[in-house]
Amino acid sequence: MFFLLRMAFWLTVVCVLLPSGSNTPPDAQIDATQAASLATAAVSDVRGFCDRQPDACEVGGKVAVAIGHKAEAGARTLFEFISAKVNEKSAPEKASTKFAPASGQSAQYGAQSGTLTQVDMAPSWQAPVPLPPRREARAGRPAV
């Protein structure tokens, strides 16, 4: 749903910025001084909004603070993710020690780094690696 709203916003911006051609009525054309005076009037009207609607201004302030906190938490999460990826690339570790608890944490409280101990992660059995056949056996000759 949010994707559709963003798409509609950007399509509106593109449509406004596209050149309109030469069929613009003369009364719709605005020069730079008129645009500046209209912008100044709009800014002064926005400044007086909190005087006219104090309840809406207070709720808007609370919403702005909540959005700021969410943005800060999202930025912190993104920073931690990127830092973790950079640390993984700069200091590669063995797979067996990758899930070991961090220093200062015991294995039972290491929920963020895993709860398995080194003994738990050690493989209990590995199949032997088969050797390739000898050259003599492949050629059908007897071994010397």
C-alpha positions, 0 to 999 in steps of 0.5 A: 500500500505504501508503495502505491502512495510513493508511486503516486507521489513521484508520478505527480512530481514528474507530471508537474515538472514536465514542460506544458508546451506553448498552449498555457493560458496567459493568466496562468503564467507567473514570473519570479517575483510573484512566485517569491511573494506567494511563497512568503505568504504561504510561509507566514500562513504556516507560521500562524497555524499553531495559533489557529489550531493548537490541538492539531499542532500538539498532536502533530508534534507528538507524531513528529517525535514518534517518527523521529524515534522510529527513524533513529531506531531504523538508522541504528539497526541499519548501522549495526547491520552494515557494521556487522557485514564489514566486520565479517569481511575484514576478519573472517572467522572459522565456522566452528567459532562463528557461533561461540558466545562473545567474551564476557557472556556465558553460553546460557545467556548468549541469546544474540550470539547463539546458545550452542557450546563448542562441544555441541557444534563439534561434528560427532562423526565424519565419513572417510574421504575415498581415495581416487583409484590408482593409475594401474587399476584404471589402466587395467595393469597389475600393481608392482 
